Amino acid sequence: MTIGNNRPQLPKSLLKKRKMNIIIRVTSCCILFALFLFAIIMWGERIFPMPQYTPKSFVAVQIGCYVIFMTLPFLITGVPVKLIDSSWSGVVSNVDVEDSIGTFYRAFGRPGTYDRQDLILTIKKDNGKVITRSAVSVGERYKLKVSDRPPIPTPGKITDHLNDYKIGDRVYKYYGFKYLYVVPSDEDDKKRCIVCGLNNDKHRDKCLNCYCDLI
């Protein structure tokens, strides 16, 4: 079934999943905010100690530290930035590959780097605005060690994804989901899961990776 501008309608399970994700994100933000506020009230002077005879300038610095500290729950949970989203559609006008260095975190928070490649789409939205968007990000880690866990996200080769999007494809972005969706043509044998991004056989009803319903 399709809705406005021939946009495929989301299955009820994905609508429910989106609603639950929003509830979990907002609830997590509220809990973290309350915990951070409690920490400021109870141990604020220990966390951000100031000289005994504090001039007004130091008081301003301390207040600034408190404000920055209290923004961490929003940065961690992505509220409200990730909730300010929208559904839109457009047409791919260019496909390019961009090389960069990505970062990830191993056990105990140790940072690591890897060769990263992004499949960059130039999309002309239906409202006339032209945007660029990373559709796929892959890479291989530097100095790969058995002890390095967990592995970096989406390892692989960008060449495996060069045919995922073609110039002229109509793509759909759904509110609350990261990955773009392309309605498969008669020649295509794959369709993308908008939850995890895996390409599945277009005749499947559920994703092989996350088991969510496919559009």
C-alpha positions in Angstrom: 0.0 0.0 0.0 1.2 3.5 -0.8 0.5 7.0 0.6 1.1 10.5 -0.7 3.5 10.7 -3.7 3.3 6.9 -4.0 5.2 6.6 -0.7 5.0 3.0 0.5 3.2 2.7 3.8 5.1 1.5 6.9 3.9 -1.9 8.3 2.2 -1.6 11.7 5.2 -3.3 13.4 7.6 -0.6 12.2 5.2 2.2 13.4 5.1 0.5 16.8 8.9 0.1 16.8 9.3 3.8 16.0 6.9 4.8 18.8 8.7 2.6 21.3 12.1 4.0 20.2 10.9 7.5 20.9 9.5 6.6 24.3 12.7 4.8 25.3 14.9 7.7 24.1 12.8 10.3 25.9 12.6 8.2 29.1 16.4 7.6 29.1 17.0 11.3 28.7 14.7 12.2 31.6 16.4 9.5 33.8 19.9 10.7 32.9 19.0 14.3 33.4 17.6 13.5 36.9 20.8 11.6 37.8 23.1 14.3 36.5 21.1 17.0 38.4 21.3 14.9 41.6 25.0 14.6 41.1 25.3 18.4 40.8 23.2 19.0 43.9 25.1 16.4 46.0 28.7 16.6 44.7 28.8 19.7 42.6 31.5 21.4 44.6 33.6 18.2 44.4 33.1 17.7 40.7 33.9 21.3 39.9 36.0 22.6 42.8 36.6 26.4 43.1 39.1 28.4 45.2 37.9 29.2 48.7 37.7 32.9 48.0 36.1 32.8 44.6 35.8 35.9 42.5 32.8 36.5 40.4 34.6 35.4 37.3 35.2 31.9 38.8 31.6 31.7 39.8 30.6 32.3 36.2 33.1 29.5 35.1 31.6 27.1 37.6 28.0 27.8 36.5 29.2 27.3 32.9 30.7 24.0 33.9 27.3 23.0 35.5 25.4 24.0 32.3 27.8 22.0 30.1 27.5 19.0 32.4 23.8 19.1 32.3 23.8 19.0 28.5 25.4 15.6 28.5 22.1 13.6 28.9 20.8 15.4 25.7 24.1 14.6 23.8 24.1 11.0 24.9 20.4 10.3 24.1 20.1 12.6 21.1 17.0 14.3 22.5 15.7 16.5 21.0 18.0 16.6 17.9 17.2 13.1 16.7 13.5 13.6 17.3 13.5 16.6 15.1 13.2 14.5 12.0 10.9 14.3 9.0 9.8 12.1 6.2 10.7 13.1 2.7 11.4 11.7 -0.7 13.5 12.7 -3.7 15.5 11.5 -6.7 19.2 10.5 -6.7 21.1 12.8 -9.0 24.6 11.6 -8.3 26.4 8.8 -6.5 30.0 9.2 -5.3 32.5 7.5 -2.9 34.3 9.5 -0.3 37.4 8.3 1.6 38.0 9.3 5.2 39.3 8.1 8.6 36.6 6.8 11.0 36.9 6.2 14.8 35.4 3.6 17.0 35.7 2.5 20.7 37.1 -0.8 21.8 37.0 -2.4 25.3 37.4 0.1 28.2 36.7 3.0 25.9 40.0 2.9 24.0 39.6 4.7 20.7 40.6 3.1 17.4 40.7 4.3 13.8 39.9 2.6 10.5 39.8 3.4 6.8 36.3 4.5 6.1 34.5 4.9 2.8 31.1 6.5 2.4 28.6 6.1 -0.4 27.5 9.7 -0.8 24.2 10.4 -2.6 23.2 13.8 -4.0 19.5 13.9 -3.8 17.0 16.4 -5.2 14.1 16.4 -2.8 10.6 16.9 -4.0 10.5 20.4 -2.5 13.4 21.4 -4.9 16.2 21.4 -2.3 19.4 19.5 -3.1 21.1 17.6 -0.3 24.0 15.2 0.1 23.7 12.2 2.4 25.9 9.3 3.4 23.9 6.2 2.5 26.4 3.5 3.4 29.6 3.6 5.5 32.1 0.8 5.5 35.7 0.3 6.5 38.5 -1.9 7.8 40.3 -1.3 11.0 43.9 -0.4 11.4 46.2 -2.9 13.2 43.5 -5.5 13.6 44.0 -7.6 16.8 42.0 -10.5 18.2 41.7 -8.6 21.5 40.0 -5.6 19.8 36.3 -6.0 20.7 33.7 -5.1 19.6 34.4 -4.9 15.9 33.8 -1.7 14.0 30.3 -1.0 12.5 29.5 -2.3 9.0 32.9 -3.7 8.0 33.2 -4.7 4.3 33.9 -3.2 0.9 32.3 -0.1 -0.6 32.3 -2.0 -4.0 29.7 -4.3 -2.5 27.3 -1.4 -2.3 28.0 0.6 -5.5 24.8 -0.8 -7.1 22.6 -0.2 -4.1 21.6 3.3 -5.4 21.5 4.5 -9.0 21.1 7.9 -10.6 17.4 8.4 -11.1 16.3 6.2 -8.2 13.4 7.6 -6.1 14.4 7.3 -2.4 12.2 7.6 0.6 13.2 8.8 4.1 10.9 7.8 6.9 10.7 9.7 10.2 12.5 7.9 13.0 14.5 5.5 10.7 18.1 6.0 9.6 18.3 4.2 6.2 16.8 5.3 2.9 14.4 3.1 1.0 14.3 2.5 -2.7 11.3 0.8 -4.3 12.9 -2.1 -6.1 12.3 -2.3 -9.9 11.5 -5.4 -11.9 15.3 -5.8 -12.5 16.3 -5.4 -8.9 16.5 -8.5 -6.7 17.2 -6.7 -3.4 15.4 -4.3 -1.1 16.9 -2.5 1.9 15.8 -2.7 5.5 15.2 0.9 6.8 16.0 -0.2 10.4 19.5 -1.8 10.0 20.3 -1.1 6.3 20.8 -4.7 5.2 19.9 -5.6 1.6 17.5 -8.5 1.6 15.9 -10.6 -1.2 13.0 -8.4 -2.4 10.6 -11.3 -1.9 11.3 -11.6 1.8 8.9 -10.2 4.4 11.4 -9.9 7.3 15.0 -8.7 7.5 17.6 -11.5 7.8 19.6 -9.3 10.2 17.2 -7.6 12.6 14.0 -9.6 11.8 12.0 -6.4 11.3 9.2 -6.3 8.7 10.4 -5.1 5.3 8.4 -2.6 3.3 
